[in-house]
Amino acid sequence: MSTPLKVAVLGCGSVGSQVVRLLGEQADDLAARIGAPVELVGVAVRRLDAPREIEVPEGLLTTDAHALVTRPDVDLVIEVVGGIEPARSLILAALENGASVVTANKALLAEDGPTLYEAAEKAGRDLYYEAAVAGAIPILRPLRESLAGDRVTRVLGIVNGTTNFILDKMDSSGAGFAEALEEAQELGYAEADPTADVEGFDAAAKAAILASLAFHTRVTASDVHREGIADVTAADVASARDMDAVVKLLAICELRTTAAGEDAVAVRVHPAMIPRSHPLASVREAYNAVFVESEAAGQLMFYGPGAGGSPTASAVLGDLVTVARNRLAGTRGAGESAYADRAVLPMGETRTRYHVAIDVDDRAGVLAAVATAFAEHGVSIQTVRQEGRDDDAQLVVVSHEATDAQLSATVAHLREMDIVRDVTSVMRVEGENE
Amino acid sequence: MSTPLKVAVLGCGSVGSQVVRLLGEQADDLAARIGAPVELVGVAVRRLDAPREIEVPEGLLTTDAHALVTRPDVDLVIEVVGGIEPARSLILAALENGASVVTANKALLAEDGPTLYEAAEKAGRDLYYEAAVAGAIPILRPLRESLAGDRVTRVLGIVNGTTNFILDKMDSSGAGFAEALEEAQELGYAEADPTADVEGFDAAAKAAILASLAFHTRVTASDVHREGIADVTAADVASARDMDAVVKLLAICELRTTAAGEDAVAVRVHPAMIPRSHPLASVREAYNAVFVESEAAGQLMFYGPGAGGSPTASAVLGDLVTVARNRLAGTRGAGESAYADRAVLPMGETRTRYHVAIDVDDRAGVLAAVATAFAEHGVSIQTVRQEGRDDDAQLVVVSHEATDAQLSATVAHLREMDIVRDVTSVMRVEGENE
């Protein structure tokens, strides 16, 4: 058996500590699968005396991450610090130093992935990041490799456990958003400051990574249209239930056609109603799932825990085995694939469907007036349901596919109409092909 | 861009014709993803004048498969003929000739995989076979690579679409086996001779492949305990429904411990009841899904179409891209990994749970007598339900985990008891951890 491969771990929080644990516990299996033993040579932390989930031999801990990744004998660097800096500088330094890198850093990849991919290319080293999207669920490798002979047309993902937990709770108990968030916080599914999850930043980063791989095009977080779930009401969820649907925060990556007939990529994160019969509808609590549609394979779904120290560490170590084997073989895996270089479709031109609930005066001609407003903006109506009477009359309209610009203009128009008292719920509808 | 890679396709049936179609339609994308164009140089068929789904340029068709795979200029061979011979000889000849091979041949891999893996090793070439299990669903690559840093403990798979269609039909309509089979045949989900599917041979081959990869141990079809679904009755399905469960034909691969405390592998295919709340229970019609449990990742599920020309071709071409890239880089992917070399646990020592429905005389002491029979064989009872009275009295017993030998001895014992009129249903129960 070869000489050991030397591994440095950056970060010893919930993921890093599980990585360190598994490197020890699975050492024999890792060595057999890689073809050489793996030796942990250092763990970079912010404070030496911080409390941790596991005991790290004291000689391995260091606060000098830069010195660790530039050690001449380090072969493999695992970055599980998170955030933009110093993670970016450390990964770049590691690659420049000739190390192969495994990271779980979705925010960094979504913001500045190309810089890292180019550095890996230049160094001739691997940069793997399966753990960056949907935790333990193998989704990047299948997209990049298993579906490499196919044409992926759409990816629909539930890629944020916190928001799925909150929406699932709202659906099962009828709770409002604030109440469900509080419960998620009490149970440890949401952080004290839940902004990154609730406002869709986390899901948008993952959407950018998924779209880049699925469509062989550079997509960054700023290309992703993003809406969070803070405005989802108990009434929205109840309205979805009436339609035999459920509200989910979806990351949606689609191959679409521009007005000029070119392929383009549309990437967005927003709450949406999907039919209960859709495989994604049964994803409960904090679980994640990614639904992929491709021309030849048809519909695939990948399901599992989307976060957590130990599941994320599983994904990190899977990458580590591949990267280590490549290193021993003197080769590297597939680098960035951005040859298709498709345009990103602006949200306004993206075609979606809307569910709109409208409080109206209950008098003759209301339905005709509302239908006319839709028609004026070129939006075709799929169904209208009228509920209640007098002071409590409500129309629920579900449209056919139209551009998001047409749909939002329709809603703005409705809000200005005399007979419309209020537009109480506006939500996109996904998961059904027209 | 490099010189073209030359591809030979063996077989032009439902999968082969889709492979040929996609090689043409996706040529530009394949070239960009591989880094070199792919040129189809021949398609081996049994009869030149057979009807086919696509038109193959006449100069490419040949009936001499052996001559095709041993052409000195062939780089890649795709084998989608199926069956043991001549597929095995052709793959061996192709590898010996220096070609890399992609196959979808589960029967061959399950019967004689090691011969092929050794030939690939000796030739220093790739042998990839993602399409052999669960069609388009990426499951082998995730098991082999994504979970390489984890310890897989169990794989539960619905890996045969025909039997899932039949059992789903029995569940949704109350039909008996014969009637559901007939419908499956009419709709093209079952063949005129349905033996390979219905008797579990197809699923057993896939179970052997899954177990080999999951547990790094050579497992062949003869190591798999196999029971088909021909004896599943409408009463079994109804009884499952009473328990809020559903009957599925499962491929079950488990890491178990022998009496001597060693790790061992238990692999079996049989109909089983699983709770309706289990993710596998919602796999309808002819879809496939594979549920994986591992120590760090937890529970994952992979879902999609398990058969069909186009989905299977997607998996074949995904492998083709990887194998072609490896070839250009002068490297090969991970070969067979059988280092763990675990023993295969005999079915009698495998621990399972039983659901047993017993027609009994309705008199005092019956329950005690039945319970005593279970206890005599060391089987602990989880629940007993008593239904009906007088001539129609029935006990439904669900056991805790015991060895299959203890459980089958208990059933044999029950059948000999005076107070037992008949044991009407015996089925294993899976998908719950004890």
HADDOCK unambig.tbl for C-alpha pairs under 7 A between the chains (distance, minus, plus):
assign (segid A and resid 30 and name CA) (segid B and resid 149 and name CA) 6.36 0.50 0.50
assign (segid A and resid 32 and name CA) (segid B and resid 339 and name CA) 6.92 0.50 0.50
assign (segid A and resid 136 and name CA) (segid B and resid 297 and name CA) 5.36 0.50 0.50
assign (segid A and resid 137 and name CA) (segid B and resid 300 and name CA) 6.61 0.50 0.50
assign (segid A and resid 138 and name CA) (segid B and resid 142 and name CA) 6.19 0.50 0.50
assign (segid A and resid 138 and name CA) (segid B and resid 146 and name CA) 6.07 0.50 0.50
assign (segid A and resid 142 and name CA) (segid B and resid 138 and name CA) 6.17 0.50 0.50
assign (segid A and resid 145 and name CA) (segid B and resid 318 and name CA) 5.98 0.50 0.50
assign (segid A and resid 145 and name CA) (segid B and resid 322 and name CA) 6.68 0.50 0.50
assign (segid A and resid 146 and name CA) (segid B and resid 138 and name CA) 6.08 0.50 0.50
assign (segid A and resid 146 and name CA) (segid B and resid 315 and name CA) 6.33 0.50 0.50
assign (segid A and resid 146 and name CA) (segid B and resid 318 and name CA) 4.53 0.50 0.50
assign (segid A and resid 146 and name CA) (segid B and resid 319 and name CA) 6.58 0.50 0.50
assign (segid A and resid 147 and name CA) (segid B and resid 314 and name CA) 6.78 0.50 0.50
assign (segid A and resid 147 and name CA) (segid B and resid 315 and name CA) 6.97 0.50 0.50
assign (segid A and resid 147 and name CA) (segid B and resid 318 and name CA) 5.21 0.50 0.50
assign (segid A and resid 148 and name CA) (segid B and resid 318 and name CA) 4.81 0.50 0.50
assign (segid A and resid 148 and name CA) (segid B and resid 321 and name CA) 6.37 0.50 0.50
assign (segid A and resid 149 and name CA) (segid B and resid 30 and name CA) 6.35 0.50 0.50
assign (segid A and resid 149 and name CA) (segid B and resid 314 and name CA) 6.01 0.50 0.50
assign (segid A and resid 149 and name CA) (segid B and resid 317 and name CA) 4.51 0.50 0.50
assign (segid A and resid 149 and name CA) (segid B and resid 318 and name CA) 4.50 0.50 0.50
assign (segid A and resid 149 and name CA) (segid B and resid 321 and name CA) 6.45 0.50 0.50
assign (segid A and resid 150 and name CA) (segid B and resid 314 and name CA) 5.64 0.50 0.50
assign (segid A and resid 296 and name CA) (segid B and resid 310 and name CA) 5.05 0.50 0.50
assign (segid A and resid 296 and name CA) (segid B and resid 311 and name CA) 5.23 0.50 0.50
assign (segid A and resid 296 and name CA) (segid B and resid 314 and name CA) 5.55 0.50 0.50
assign (segid A and resid 297 and name CA) (segid B and resid 136 and name CA) 5.37 0.50 0.50
assign (segid A and resid 297 and name CA) (segid B and resid 310 and name CA) 6.39 0.50 0.50
assign (segid A and resid 297 and name CA) (segid B and resid 311 and name CA) 3.89 0.50 0.50
assign (segid A and resid 297 and name CA) (segid B and resid 314 and name CA) 5.48 0.50 0.50
assign (segid A and resid 298 and name CA) (segid B and resid 311 and name CA) 6.57 0.50 0.50
assign (segid A and resid 299 and name CA) (segid B and resid 304 and name CA) 5.80 0.50 0.50
assign (segid A and resid 300 and name CA) (segid B and resid 137 and name CA) 6.63 0.50 0.50
assign (segid A and resid 300 and name CA) (segid B and resid 303 and name CA) 5.51 0.50 0.50
assign (segid A and resid 300 and name CA) (segid B and resid 304 and name CA) 4.36 0.50 0.50
assign (segid A and resid 301 and name CA) (segid B and resid 302 and name CA) 5.86 0.50 0.50
assign (segid A and resid 301 and name CA) (segid B and resid 303 and name CA) 4.91 0.50 0.50
assign (segid A and resid 301 and name CA) (segid B and resid 304 and name CA) 6.34 0.50 0.50
assign (segid A and resid 302 and name CA) (segid B and resid 301 and name CA) 5.87 0.50 0.50
assign (segid A and resid 302 and name CA) (segid B and resid 302 and name CA) 4.81 0.50 0.50
assign (segid A and resid 302 and name CA) (segid B and resid 303 and name CA) 6.42 0.50 0.50
assign (segid A and resid 303 and name CA) (segid B and resid 300 and name CA) 5.49 0.50 0.50
assign (segid A and resid 303 and name CA) (segid B and resid 301 and name CA) 4.91 0.50 0.50
assign (segid A and resid 303 and name CA) (segid B and resid 302 and name CA) 6.42 0.50 0.50
assign (segid A and resid 304 and name CA) (segid B and resid 299 and name CA) 5.81 0.50 0.50
assign (segid A and resid 304 and name CA) (segid B and resid 300 and name CA) 4.35 0.50 0.50
assign (segid A and resid 304 and name CA) (segid B and resid 301 and name CA) 6.35 0.50 0.50
assign (segid A and resid 310 and name CA) (segid B and resid 296 and name CA) 5.04 0.50 0.50
assign (segid A and resid 310 and name CA) (segid B and resid 297 and name CA) 6.39 0.50 0.50
assign (segid A and resid 311 and name CA) (segid B and resid 296 and name CA) 5.21 0.50 0.50
assign (segid A and resid 311 and name CA) (segid B and resid 297 and name CA) 3.87 0.50 0.50
assign (segid A and resid 311 and name CA) (segid B and resid 298 and name CA) 6.58 0.50 0.50
assign (segid A and resid 314 and name CA) (segid B and resid 147 and name CA) 6.78 0.50 0.50
assign (segid A and resid 314 and name CA) (segid B and resid 149 and name CA) 6.02 0.50 0.50
assign (segid A and resid 314 and name CA) (segid B and resid 150 and name CA) 5.62 0.50 0.50
assign (segid A and resid 314 and name CA) (segid B and resid 296 and name CA) 5.54 0.50 0.50
assign (segid A and resid 314 and name CA) (segid B and resid 297 and name CA) 5.48 0.50 0.50
assign (segid A and resid 315 and name CA) (segid B and resid 146 and name CA) 6.32 0.50 0.50
assign (segid A and resid 315 and name CA) (segid B and resid 147 and name CA) 6.97 0.50 0.50
assign (segid A and resid 317 and name CA) (segid B and resid 149 and name CA) 4.52 0.50 0.50
assign (segid A and resid 318 and name CA) (segid B and resid 145 and name CA) 5.97 0.50 0.50
assign (segid A and resid 318 and name CA) (segid B and resid 146 and name CA) 4.54 0.50 0.50
assign (segid A and resid 318 and name CA) (segid B and resid 147 and name CA) 5.22 0.50 0.50
assign (segid A and resid 318 and name CA) (segid B and resid 148 and name CA) 4.81 0.50 0.50
assign (segid A and resid 318 and name CA) (segid B and resid 149 and name CA) 4.50 0.50 0.50
assign (segid A and resid 319 and name CA) (segid B and resid 146 and name CA) 6.58 0.50 0.50
assign (segid A and resid 321 and name CA) (segid B and resid 148 and name CA) 6.37 0.50 0.50
assign (segid A and resid 321 and name CA) (segid B and resid 149 and name CA) 6.46 0.50 0.50
assign (segid A and resid 322 and name CA) (segid B and resid 145 and name CA) 6.68 0.50 0.50
assign (segid A and resid 339 and name CA) (segid B and resid 32 and name CA) 6.90 0.50 0.50
